[in-house]
Amino acid sequence: MLYWAAVFFIISIIAAVFGFGGVAAGASSIATILFWIFLVLFIVSLLAGVVRRPRV
């Protein structure tokens, strides 16, 4: 998912350089949404790993 966020971020930068404002804004918002989803899932998986760790 982080890969797709990076792809949309690069698309938005390229579109902004060439002057496609609408495409750049759309790709930027998609990249932002995907990044936050990735971050939340990453934190949830870290917490799940801490909870499931066997006690020695």
Secondary structure, DSSP 4 states (H G I P E B T S, - for coil): -HHHHHHHHHHHHHHHHTT-HHHHHHHHHHHHHHHHHHHHHHHHHHHHHHHHSPP-
